[in-house]
Amino acid sequence: MRVHLKGINSHTAKLADSTTKTYWYAWKGGPRLQGEPGTPEFIASYNEAASQKLWLQSRTPRCPPGATAAGVAPRLREAVNSAIVCLCKA
């Protein structure tokens, strides 16, 4: 059975002995996945990485509704909103 795993990223590297190897990651900048695509080991490592990502997102502080970052440049505000820590002025 084929399963579509969202966000899988691959990187093909040329090794010292002139062979190529493809490395698979759960998402860009994410943890490397074990096994080959389609194997139970690969799906299990993806599920483990996804559960850790959800755990981190659930503990990330968010700005309360209506909070503003007054006096902060728009470019900095965008960068901060995409980071883990959110700088807000309530």
Secondary structure by P-SEA (a helix, b strand, c coil): cbbbbcbbbbbbbbccccbbbbbbbccccccccccccccaaaaaaaaaaaaaaaaaaaaccccccccccccccaaaaaaaaacccccccc
